[in-house]
Amino acid sequence: MAMFFGHLRYALHTLRRSPGYTSMCLAVLALGIGANAAIFSVLDAVVLQALPYPDVGRLVFVWQRIPSMPAPFEKRMQVSYRNF
């Protein structure tokens, strides 16, 4: 435990000797933490929250399949309004 406090004291002494480096480190940390919080807030609101519909388990996607279409499209496509 004494070794930890010795290292901590040395780190604080080094940071006190170079205030420019210290302020740059704090700015980078603040920017990283702020960006992480903002991205997680958007991700939480868009992806992780439940959909605002009653009985969400009954929602479905409607696709159509056209075997004569080329490779990426033959599996599933959005249904046109006329086909729906």
C-alpha positions as CSV (number, residue, x, y, z in Angstrom):
1,M,0.0,0.0,0.0
2,A,2.9,2.4,0.8
3,M,4.3,1.7,-2.7
4,F,0.9,2.8,-4.3
5,F,1.0,6.1,-2.4
6,G,4.6,6.6,-3.4
7,H,3.7,6.2,-7.0
8,L,0.7,8.4,-6.7
9,R,2.7,11.1,-5.1
10,Y,5.3,10.9,-7.9
11,A,2.6,11.1,-10.5
12,L,1.0,14.2,-8.9
13,H,4.4,15.8,-8.6
14,T,5.1,15.1,-12.3
15,L,1.7,16.5,-13.4
16,R,2.2,19.6,-11.3
17,R,5.6,20.3,-13.0
18,S,4.0,20.3,-16.5
19,P,0.6,22.1,-16.4
20,G,0.3,22.1,-20.2
21,Y,0.5,18.3,-20.4
22,T,-1.8,18.0,-17.4
23,S,-4.5,20.2,-19.0
24,M,-4.1,18.4,-22.4
25,C,-4.6,15.0,-20.6
26,L,-7.7,16.3,-18.8
27,A,-9.1,17.8,-22.0
28,V,-8.7,14.5,-23.9
29,L,-10.3,12.6,-21.0
30,A,-13.2,15.0,-20.8
31,L,-13.7,14.8,-24.6
32,G,-13.6,11.0,-24.6
33,I,-16.0,10.6,-21.7
34,G,-18.4,13.2,-23.2
35,A,-18.4,11.5,-26.6
36,N,-18.9,8.1,-25.0
37,A,-21.9,9.4,-23.0
38,A,-23.4,11.1,-26.1
39,I,-23.0,8.0,-28.3
40,F,-24.5,5.7,-25.6
41,S,-27.4,8.0,-25.1
42,V,-28.3,8.0,-28.8
43,L,-27.7,4.2,-29.0
44,D,-30.0,3.7,-25.9
45,A,-32.7,5.8,-27.4
46,V,-32.6,4.3,-30.9
47,V,-31.7,0.6,-30.3
48,L,-32.2,-0.5,-26.8
49,Q,-35.6,1.0,-25.9
50,A,-38.7,-0.9,-26.6
51,L,-40.8,0.2,-29.6
52,P,-43.7,2.5,-28.6
53,Y,-46.4,0.1,-29.9
54,P,-48.8,-2.1,-27.9
55,D,-48.1,-5.8,-28.1
56,V,-44.7,-5.4,-29.8
57,G,-44.2,-9.2,-30.0
58,R,-46.8,-9.3,-32.8
59,L,-45.1,-6.9,-35.2
60,V,-43.8,-8.5,-38.4
61,F,-41.9,-7.7,-41.5
62,V,-43.5,-8.5,-44.9
63,W,-41.0,-9.4,-47.6
64,Q,-41.4,-10.8,-51.1
65,R,-39.1,-13.2,-52.9
66,I,-38.4,-13.2,-56.6
67,P,-36.1,-16.1,-57.6
68,S,-35.2,-14.6,-61.0
69,M,-33.5,-11.6,-59.5
70,P,-29.7,-11.4,-59.2
71,A,-27.8,-12.5,-56.1
72,P,-28.3,-9.9,-53.4
73,F,-32.0,-9.4,-54.1
74,E,-33.3,-13.0,-54.6
75,K,-33.5,-13.7,-50.8
76,R,-35.9,-10.9,-49.8
77,M,-37.2,-7.6,-51.0
78,Q,-39.6,-5.0,-49.6
79,V,-43.1,-5.7,-50.8
80,S,-44.5,-3.2,-53.3
81,Y,-47.7,-1.6,-52.4
82,R,-49.6,-3.4,-55.3
83,N,-48.4,-6.8,-54.1
84,F,-49.2,-6.1,-50.5
